[in-house]
Amino acid sequence: GGRSLVRKAAGIAFEGWDSTTSNILAEVEMEEEPPLGIHRTALGIYAFGREEYEIHDGKIVFAKEGPVGVMVPEKNAGARTEPTLGDLRDALIAAFGTDYGLHRVNWISRFTDMSRQATAYRKGRVLLAGDAAHVHSPVGGQGLNTGVQDAVNLGWKLAQVVKGTSPEALLDTYHAERHPVAARVLRTTMAQVALQRTDDRTEALRDIVTELLGMEEPRKRIAAEMSGLGIHYDLGEGHPLLGRRMPDLDLTTPDGPLRLFTLLQDARPVFLNLDAPGSFDIAPWSDRITLVDAGYDGAWELPALGAVSAPTAVLIRPDGYVAWAGNGMQDGLQEAVNSWFGPPC
């Protein structure tokens, strides 16, 4: 978690920026119907909604009954105590002049835009992941994605080191790959929070950004970044696939059609041969790498990048990222296999 005792005990610094905004998030019961939907005010953004809703003509229509989900900004961004019903009531009255008959809180929490990151994800035998490694505003819902990808990136590397397949130095690639990703998430969420301000100058900036997002190229890039699909690990020069998330292709195999991601369910590396069977020899690593001969006739397209040339073979790590991609040659294949999955026994 963000208050990680492990991180503190290991003496790993947690550098960044203090909070400038604070919001209370709660599920409550009210006697009166609040103005459902999202509201921009001089004090900030307020939101009211219910779990039950339908979409009609592109608009959300909420149910007429049931608990109300509430998000309200607070004046004090530095509060360290747990929020209370009284805090929520005060915030509602400050913005709307009423608390809408608020009488029960089912659950309540507080979130801020504090943005901090551990200076090291590894210190000896101590490794950090998720909120212990990085905290930021939840805007855009990027925190869960980032934390899960931390764990998946680290998990297979830990397994190989524990089994003795790979040297301990493999664990250093965890920080090298994941630290820049979270650093970028911190910057993008800080920018998103800045765009939520309600002063006239920010409104002007938001109008310009909205215009940019009406264009295909900026929209694709921002979408790829917020979804985590545009991540690119720096694994050197080579095919555009190198260091990027492998697309989930519909493959044809001797055993019938197959979705590529089903090959990763065993958390083993996969060597996907799209050339003639036997074109590549990875027999020395057959105990740890799954070889699949397959065909694919569709387009190769990556988030943010667009169309790329079709490779003849791809070495896919257990976390779904490409460790090597071939263009009819085997240049660099042995080095990539040895580097990521250890030398042959």
PyMOL commands that set and color helices and strands:
alter all, ss='L'
color gray80, all
select helices_A, chain A and resi 5-9+85-96+130-132+139-163+168-195+200-213+216-227+260-264+283-285+333-341
alter helices_A, ss='H'
color red, helices_A
select strands_A, chain A and resi 14-17+22-30+37-41+44-49+53-56+59-62+68-73+102-112+115-118+122-123+126-127+134-135+250-253+256-259+270-273+290-293+301-302+306-307+313-316+322-326
alter strands_A, ss='S'
color yellow, strands_A
deselect
rebuild
show_as cartoon
